[in-house]
């Protein structure tokens, strides 16, 4: 960046900047807010960061792009004082630093916004922002609330945030909560903001809002480092992108001079097909059918109202819809976690409405649950024990009620290898893996059950693109083998490219069932918002035949 | 401050078995030191003829002697002359160990299933009565002598297990089908057990030849014999019973680690949502684990009847409640229960030695043993809390991307 950018920060810092340039720490002559030089961080058995360089220029948005487990967060935790690197230098504002704790990093002007917010829900936004740094009056006897309020107002004015400091956090939307986190960091005097996967929890509109915020912040001289595994975000929001792969930096690129395919290749280390190709497959008999299924949710409100669906062998039926329109309840009724209040569920020609969950598993129903940490994994168990979940009574692993742990271990290690679960440690507790790797493991376990029906809810949520591609390929491979697939996803690209037929659910009913190629994204959005199709476009909510 | 506490929890949660043993030993030492000072200072307020004169004050109690009696007295003073393996004190220690293994296992199994069974006491009381009544009545049909021993003892133990198991199934069913908290129901059922057994006793089973509230004694051949090889003549303890307890202990460890049932039980205890997903019928598992827990308590009652007294007495010692402490101290691990039960056995028997050998009051001895339990159990207690509320974090070596381990990577916001 140019000298004019330095001017936008406050006076003291720009003089520091001059001194630093004189000292020759910034060889390129540009103004580096953060310079990580040859950072190496090892954990027993793995090198999380291997001689990584990162140069972040002041007043820019710098994306740190990489797959799950590439070492992005580790690198930022080094910068934020959470980890001590084995080798390398951390240079902030031209000064070499050794942070013992986040407190030191905050004092040096670094703020980190974690993926999951660290806010006290019942307290007001102002209280949360000031928490731990309250200005006091009367010789430290009381908190100076007026000053907190005026400082927050100043910050909001300066960066164009529309936040009511007196609102209670738990009433605020996720997007606002994220802004509160950013304000908290700014309140503590942060000049460099680290955002860890900031878009993961946001709606598309909120993501746009975040981009605006980032622009405003950098305009005012703040520096942003933002961690992501999504290509669109990196190319859209960043001024520079550093790609990490397997703990190593594979270069920094200008987003204007690259494209998604090239970035993906750099990130994964091989060519990646971003859109899964689903070629037509001969469909067979209906494997799963529901007739007039009605389900009430926990509060006794009708969540699913008389749904009829058929999923045939060799077919992917996608269910699109805004979360909370009955998808979860429908899926739970099908998989046996919830009893439908009315209607019948037929599986392989047998009425299974009254079957237990176990019986459904035993008969070849695989299920990738929506909430992997609540249902899909036993968090304190290691992966070997988790590899058994659902098969604990199967003759393959537990003939006569005695578990064959050696067999389970072999099976688990196969899943870890095939589905690229990182780190490949079968003895590690499930809770020590990142979300994407947890998901890969669950997907692997369910796909390798030799199923005749796969019920997959958000199968690639939080998963990096390399593994997403693999999961999609494997899903289509199962479909080719004649497996019926019921897919629920809020990712429209995913559901459109994988589904043979697409059902749109709204308030517990199917609004439309269509061929995904015959509907535009706009129309799909309208259906998801509850608009029924015109008479001439498509057939009604009945799903008798495919294609 | 809270950060430091949290990182401490994290470190505790990630400890290895060896770390935990070292910590337990260090805690034991610390408790002995603190308790020693306490005893020594207390001695200044007691009156005695001889004691340590220090600055005009007489310190009556010698902490070294107190701990010597507590630990070595419980084993019958093995370092002194004339020690025999079958002495009274060691016999009493092992007798208590045996009974506490059953009670401890009962609590531990429920705990592993995520259920806090405070009702082991009641299950033990009911099981004990079932044993006594069954054996007394069966003895009139079954021939005596060796045949009687072989038939009546297993029958009695079985009766105890069934009685305790059924009594444990009640709070299990209440929890599963009426959503009644098992802590409350088991506490209430303890009181109900005392009432019912007392009523049954006066109604039908009271020994007509005795003025004490107790059942008729079982025939001598139906008591668990003091064979083989070494007989503890002075105390009602049988190595055979201890061996059975140890086998049961190993059996429980095996059940939890290696069987489908044990896996489902542990999964239900750790994460009910995942258990339901994995095809475990949660309600049935709740009833089954409470039944198993109750059966183990009932077996404890059976051994109390058949080994210690030869009859059921209304005044049942608080073995079931001690079982809770044993299980917590053992970190709810079946094998750990053996060690913890032995420590409690030592305390029971050592306390008696202290009161015979010194003038230290019984209450002060209670303080000493309490301190030891507190010190040894605390790290384990916080480790359990740590495991529940913080994921083994920054000290855990397995993460490469260093992300907050217990949270999600989130969904695709770009849908």
Interface residues (C-beta under 8 A of the other chain):
Chain A: X43 X44 X45 X46 X48 X68 X69 X70 X71 X72 X73 X74 X77 X82 X83 X114 X115 X116 X196 X197 X199 X200 X201 X202 X203 X204 X206 X207 X230 X232 X233 X247 X337 X356 X357 X358 X360 X361 X362 X367 X369 X371 X372 X373 X374 X375 X376 X377 X378 X379 X380 X381 X385 X388 X389 X390 X392 X393 X398 X401 X402 X403 X405 X422 X423 X425 X428 X429 X431 X432 X433 X434 X435 X436 X439 X458 X460 X461 X462 X463 X489 X490 X491 X492 X493 X494
Chain B: X258 X259 X260 X261 X263 X264 X267 X270 X271 X273 X274 X275 X276 X277 X278 X279 X280 X281 X387 X391 X392 X394 X396 X397 X398 X399 X400 X401 X402 X403 X404 X405 X406 X407 X408 X409 X410 X411 X412 X413 X414 X415
